[in-house]
């Protein structure tokens, strides 16, 4: 993370309050960037004006998008409110980014077939879940056995982006493959129960306090368990976590390369493709918003621009010749 005692302190402070690993990583990145921008002055010696200057720099000199600038602002608001205990002025004045988001990369249905057929069998189910249910990468990787409902063919997604919960569709075609994966996870579970040092699966902090036996309940275990046991950061607990997201991200890129898909394909491309293909099939924009878990429908509406391909749906006169 960093050799800085101060940044390490912030990291440990956030870990103790059970912030998500990726949130901690993001906040530390922006706080470090902010400190370096101001010639490594301690943040307690800086304030509103310095924050305004930094946020303006990100827009004017770096050309970051609005959501990126917002991430930086959130990190600094947290720093001054929770760490330094000197909250920033709510009415900060800085050059706000008006840079529009790039249109997401979307695969055709044929390209999705190629990608799914090419990806390593080890990661095929994960890729199918992301495309078939429109999941974010960490939502898919963090799925627990209890989140799968074969009666209504839905997946329950808890504590997603923004702390929201939702239910999404589950393709019926995945029932057998999912059942096999659950059997695979159960074998690890049975093996771990024999280990006297096993502390069960990690649970959301509040729930772990209420249900001390839940960590040893198979229903709470991850659908995609890691190959080995590990020590939970900040504790001495021996647990089996879920698989690491970076290995899947590499597998997606390798599969796209082997399939000769000449697009910048990432794991998130599967989610973009899910939304766009639903829209092409005539799904209502509000339904897609609910499936994706977007707070603001304007975020979902970007997929209408993908379909229009920048031409506002206009048919070229050349087509009439």
C-alpha positions as CSV (number, residue, x, y, z in Angstrom):
1,X,0.0,0.0,0.0
2,X,2.5,2.6,1.2
3,X,5.6,3.0,3.4
4,X,4.0,6.2,4.9
5,X,3.0,5.7,8.6
6,X,0.3,8.2,8.1
7,X,-1.3,6.5,5.1
8,X,-1.0,3.1,6.9
9,X,-2.7,4.6,9.9
10,X,-5.7,5.7,7.6
11,X,-5.8,2.2,6.1
12,X,-5.9,0.6,9.5
13,X,-8.5,3.1,10.7
14,X,-10.8,2.2,7.8
15,X,-10.1,-1.5,8.2
16,X,-11.2,-1.4,11.8
17,X,-14.5,0.2,10.7
18,X,-15.0,-2.5,8.1
19,X,-14.8,-0.5,4.9
20,X,-14.5,-2.5,1.7
21,X,-11.0,-3.2,0.5
22,X,-11.5,-1.4,-2.8
23,X,-12.9,1.7,-1.0
24,X,-9.8,1.8,1.2
25,X,-7.6,1.4,-1.8
26,X,-9.3,4.2,-3.7
27,X,-9.3,6.6,-0.7
28,X,-5.6,6.0,0.0
29,X,-4.8,6.6,-3.7
30,X,-6.5,10.0,-3.7
31,X,-5.1,11.1,-0.3
32,X,-1.6,10.2,-1.4
33,X,-2.1,12.0,-4.7
34,X,-3.4,15.1,-2.8
35,X,-0.4,15.1,-0.4
36,X,2.1,14.8,-3.2
37,X,0.3,17.6,-5.2
38,X,1.0,19.9,-2.2
39,X,4.7,19.0,-1.9
40,X,4.1,16.4,0.7
41,X,2.7,18.9,3.3
42,X,0.8,17.2,6.1
43,X,-3.0,17.5,5.3
44,X,-3.6,19.0,8.7
45,X,-1.6,22.1,7.5
46,X,-3.9,22.3,4.4
47,X,-7.5,23.1,4.1
48,X,-10.4,24.2,1.9
49,X,-8.3,26.3,-0.5
50,X,-5.8,23.5,-1.1
51,X,-8.6,21.0,-1.7
52,X,-10.2,23.3,-4.2
53,X,-6.9,23.8,-6.0
54,X,-6.4,20.0,-6.2
55,X,-9.9,19.3,-7.5
56,X,-9.6,22.0,-10.1
57,X,-6.2,20.6,-11.1
58,X,-7.8,17.2,-11.7
59,X,-10.3,18.7,-14.1
60,X,-8.3,21.4,-15.9
61,X,-4.9,19.7,-16.1
62,X,-5.8,16.0,-15.9
63,X,-9.1,16.2,-17.7
64,X,-10.8,13.6,-15.4
65,X,-14.5,12.8,-15.7
66,X,-17.0,14.0,-13.2
67,X,-17.3,10.7,-11.4
68,X,-13.5,10.5,-11.0
69,X,-13.4,14.0,-9.5
70,X,-16.2,13.0,-7.2
71,X,-14.2,10.0,-6.0
72,X,-11.3,12.3,-5.1
73,X,-13.7,14.7,-3.3
74,X,-15.2,11.8,-1.3
75,X,-11.8,10.6,-0.2
76,X,-10.8,14.1,1.0
77,X,-14.1,14.7,2.7
78,X,-13.5,11.5,4.7
79,X,-9.9,12.5,5.5
80,X,-10.8,15.8,7.0
81,X,-14.0,14.7,8.7
82,X,-12.9,11.4,10.2
83,X,-9.1,11.6,10.5
84,X,-8.2,15.2,10.9
85,X,-11.5,16.1,12.6
86,X,-11.7,19.4,10.7
87,X,-14.6,19.0,8.2
88,X,-14.3,20.8,4.9
89,X,-16.7,23.6,3.9
90,X,-19.7,22.0,2.3
91,X,-19.7,24.8,-0.4
92,X,-16.3,24.3,-1.8
93,X,-15.6,26.3,-4.9
94,X,-13.7,24.4,-7.6
95,X,-13.8,23.9,-11.3
96,X,-16.2,21.0,-11.7
97,X,-15.7,18.5,-14.4
98,X,-18.3,18.6,-17.2
99,X,-16.4,15.9,-19.2
100,X,-19.0,13.4,-20.4
101,X,-18.5,9.7,-19.7
102,X,-17.2,7.7,-22.6
103,X,-19.7,5.4,-24.2
104,X,-19.2,1.9,-22.8
105,X,-17.7,-0.8,-24.9
106,X,-20.4,-3.3,-25.8
107,X,-20.0,-6.7,-27.4
108,X,-22.4,-8.1,-30.0
109,X,-24.2,-11.3,-29.1
110,X,-21.9,-13.2,-31.4
111,X,-18.8,-11.7,-29.7
112,X,-20.3,-12.7,-26.3
113,X,-20.7,-16.3,-27.6
114,X,-17.1,-16.3,-28.8
115,X,-15.8,-14.8,-25.5
116,X,-17.7,-17.4,-23.3
117,X,-16.5,-20.2,-25.5
118,X,-12.9,-19.1,-25.4
119,X,-12.5,-18.2,-21.7
120,X,-10.8,-20.7,-19.4
121,X,-13.4,-23.2,-18.1
122,X,-12.4,-22.3,-14.6
123,X,-13.9,-18.8,-15.1
124,X,-16.7,-19.6,-17.6
125,X,-19.5,-19.7,-15.0
126,X,-18.4,-16.4,-13.5
127,X,-18.4,-14.8,-16.9
128,X,-21.9,-16.2,-17.7
129,X,-23.3,-14.8,-14.4
130,X,-21.9,-11.4,-15.1
131,X,-23.4,-11.3,-18.6
132,X,-26.6,-13.2,-17.8
133,X,-27.4,-11.2,-14.7
134,X,-25.7,-7.8,-15.3
135,X,-23.5,-8.1,-12.3
136,X,-20.5,-6.0,-11.3
137,X,-17.3,-8.1,-10.9
138,X,-17.2,-8.0,-7.1
139,X,-21.0,-8.7,-6.9
140,X,-20.4,-11.9,-8.8
141,X,-17.3,-12.9,-6.9
142,X,-18.9,-12.2,-3.5
143,X,-22.0,-14.4,-4.2
144,X,-22.8,-16.7,-1.3
145,X,-24.7,-20.0,-1.5
146,X,-27.7,-18.4,0.2
147,X,-28.0,-15.7,-2.5
148,X,-29.0,-18.3,-5.2
149,X,-32.8,-18.9,-5.6
150,X,-33.7,-21.7,-8.0
151,X,-37.4,-21.5,-7.2
152,X,-37.7,-18.0,-8.7
153,X,-34.4,-18.0,-10.6
154,X,-33.0,-14.9,-9.0
155,X,-29.8,-13.8,-7.4
156,X,-29.8,-11.6,-4.3
157,X,-27.2,-8.9,-4.3
158,X,-26.4,-7.4,-0.9
159,X,-24.3,-4.3,0.0
160,X,-23.7,-3.4,-3.6
161,X,-22.4,0.0,-4.7
162,X,-23.9,2.6,-2.5
163,X,-24.8,0.0,0.1
164,X,-27.9,-1.1,-1.8
165,X,-29.6,-4.5,-2.0
166,X,-31.4,-5.8,-5.1
167,X,-32.6,-9.0,-6.8
168,X,-31.6,-9.8,-10.4
169,X,-32.6,-12.4,-12.9
170,X,-30.8,-15.7,-13.1
171,X,-30.7,-17.6,-16.4
172,X,-32.3,-21.0,-16.0
173,X,-29.7,-22.5,-18.3
174,X,-27.1,-22.1,-15.5
175,X,-28.9,-24.3,-13.0
176,X,-26.9,-27.4,-13.5
177,X,-23.5,-25.6,-13.7
178,X,-24.4,-23.6,-10.6
179,X,-25.4,-26.8,-8.8
180,X,-22.0,-28.3,-9.7
181,X,-20.2,-25.2,-8.4
182,X,-22.2,-25.4,-5.1
183,X,-21.1,-29.0,-4.8
184,X,-17.5,-27.9,-5.3
185,X,-17.8,-25.2,-2.6
186,X,-19.3,-27.8,-0.3
187,X,-16.3,-30.0,-0.5
188,X,-14.1,-27.2,0.7
189,X,-16.6,-26.5,3.4
190,X,-16.5,-30.1,4.6
191,X,-12.7,-30.1,4.6
192,X,-12.4,-26.8,6.5
193,X,-14.8,-28.0,9.2
194,X,-12.1,-30.6,10.1
195,X,-9.6,-27.8,10.7
196,X,-9.6,-26.8,14.4
197,X,-8.2,-23.4,13.5
198,X,-10.9,-22.6,10.9
199,X,-12.8,-19.5,12.0
200,X,-15.6,-19.8,9.5
201,X,-16.4,-17.5,6.6
202,X,-16.2,-13.7,7.0
203,X,-19.6,-12.1,7.5
204,X,-20.8,-8.5,7.4
205,X,-19.7,-7.1,10.7
206,X,-23.2,-6.3,12.2
207,X,-24.6,-9.7,11.3
208,X,-21.5,-11.5,12.6
209,X,-22.3,-10.1,16.1
210,X,-25.9,-11.1,16.0
211,X,-25.3,-14.6,14.7
212,X,-22.1,-16.1,16.0
213,X,-22.8,-19.5,14.5
214,X,-23.5,-18.2,11.0
215,X,-19.8,-18.2,9.9
216,X,-20.0,-22.1,10.1
217,X,-23.2,-22.3,8.1
218,X,-22.6,-23.5,4.5
219,X,-25.3,-21.1,3.2
220,X,-23.1,-18.2,4.2
221,X,-20.0,-19.5,2.4
222,X,-18.8,-18.1,-0.9
223,X,-19.9,-19.7,-4.2
224,X,-16.4,-19.1,-5.6
225,X,-14.1,-20.1,-2.8
226,X,-10.3,-19.4,-3.0
227,X,-8.0,-22.4,-3.3
228,X,-6.3,-21.8,0.1
229,X,-7.0,-20.6,3.6
230,X,-5.6,-17.3,4.7
231,X,-5.3,-15.0,7.7
232,X,-7.9,-12.3,7.8
233,X,-6.2,-8.9,7.7
234,X,-6.0,-7.2,11.1
235,X,-6.9,-10.4,12.9
236,X,-5.5,-13.9,13.6
237,X,-8.6,-15.6,12.1
238,X,-8.1,-18.4,9.6
239,X,-10.7,-18.2,6.9
240,X,-11.4,-19.2,3.2
241,X,-12.1,-16.1,1.2
242,X,-13.5,-15.8,-2.3
243,X,-11.3,-16.0,-5.4
244,X,-9.2,-13.0,-6.3
245,X,-10.7,-10.6,-8.9
246,X,-7.5,-9.9,-10.7
247,X,-7.1,-13.4,-12.0
248,X,-10.6,-13.2,-13.6
249,X,-9.8,-9.8,-15.1
250,X,-6.7,-11.3,-16.8
251,X,-8.7,-14.3,-18.0
252,X,-11.2,-12.0,-19.7
253,X,-8.5,-10.1,-21.5
254,X,-6.7,-13.2,-22.6
255,X,-10.0,-14.7,-23.9
256,X,-10.8,-11.6,-25.9
257,X,-7.4,-11.7,-27.4
258,X,-7.6,-15.4,-28.4
259,X,-11.1,-14.8,-29.8
260,X,-9.8,-11.9,-31.9
261,X,-12.3,-9.4,-30.5
262,X,-10.9,-6.1,-31.5
263,X,-12.4,-4.1,-28.7
264,X,-11.1,-3.0,-25.3
265,X,-12.7,-5.8,-23.3
266,X,-12.8,-5.9,-19.5
267,X,-14.9,-7.7,-17.0
268,X,-17.3,-4.7,-16.9
269,X,-17.9,-5.1,-20.7
270,X,-20.1,-8.1,-19.8
271,X,-22.4,-5.9,-17.7
272,X,-22.5,-3.2,-20.4
273,X,-23.4,-5.9,-22.9
274,X,-26.2,-7.3,-20.7
275,X,-27.9,-3.9,-20.4
276,X,-27.5,-3.0,-24.1
277,X,-28.9,-6.4,-25.2
278,X,-31.9,-6.1,-22.8
279,X,-32.6,-2.7,-24.3
280,X,-32.4,-4.0,-27.8
281,X,-34.9,-6.7,-26.9
282,X,-37.4,-4.0,-25.8
283,X,-36.9,-4.1,-22.1
284,X,-38.1,-1.0,-20.2
285,X,-35.4,1.4,-19.1
286,X,-36.7,1.4,-15.5
287,X,-36.5,-2.4,-15.4
288,X,-32.9,-2.3,-16.6
289,X,-32.2,0.4,-14.0
290,X,-33.5,-1.9,-11.3
291,X,-31.5,-4.9,-12.6
292,X,-28.3,-2.9,-12.7
293,X,-28.9,-1.2,-9.3
294,X,-28.4,2.3,-10.6
295,X,-29.6,5.1,-8.3
296,X,-30.0,7.6,-11.1
297,X,-31.8,6.6,-14.3
298,X,-29.5,8.9,-16.2
299,X,-26.7,6.4,-15.6
300,X,-28.8,3.7,-17.2
301,X,-29.7,5.9,-20.2
302,X,-26.2,5.9,-21.5
303,X,-27.1,2.5,-23.1
304,X,-29.6,4.2,-25.3
305,X,-26.8,6.3,-26.7
306,X,-24.8,3.1,-27.4
307,X,-27.7,1.7,-29.5
308,X,-28.1,5.0,-31.3
309,X,-24.3,4.9,-31.9
310,X,-24.0,8.7,-31.8
311,X,-26.4,9.1,-34.8
312,X,-29.6,9.7,-32.8
313,X,-31.2,6.7,-34.6
314,X,-31.1,8.5,-37.9
315,X,-31.1,6.2,-40.9
316,X,-28.6,7.2,-43.6
317,X,-30.0,8.2,-46.9
318,X,-27.5,5.9,-48.5
319,X,-29.6,3.1,-47.3
320,X,-32.4,4.1,-49.6
321,X,-30.3,4.0,-52.8
